Amino acid sequence: MEELRLNLGQALMRQGLRPFLLDTVVPLSRAVGDLWAQGEFAIFEEHLYTEALQAVLRGALGAMQRSGAPPRVLLTTLPGEQHGLGLLMAEAMLAVDGCACVSLGTQTPVQDIVLAADSQQADVVALSFSAAFPAAQVWESLREIRQRLPATIAIWAGGDMRR
């Protein structure tokens, strides 16, 4: 675990945050997910990878000088979506571009997303979906959120929805 965290941290230092995310984290995360899906990685191994990467990314975010420039982005996942790595990756990419980010973490009920968007004066609500989240539920939830949010707040949705 420590060696993995060290190697990820060194790659981040060599590459910089944006290239690290795009050139290292995205393909590595996809490979880890594929190995887990094929039964070649145990759940705990996937969790160890996720925890190591989250520690590295949170450290990078904590060290950044943030301008807080618009847009102000509220990041979360819907109830049932417990995978937060994509959310953290999105926050890191947005932070590199100087966006003000507010993360609610995972599994936020729709009503609380709407309340938080208002409370935090969000310009955008960003939602992350993993391949494990039911695609039909994605579209239903996005319609519901769109109906509840003011038209002035954009919705950005993304992730690895393979179904």
Summary of the structure (lengths in Angstrom):
residues: 163
radius of gyration: 16.1
end to end distance: 31.6
largest distance: 46.9
contacts: 478
relative contact order: 0.13
helix: 56%
strand: 15%
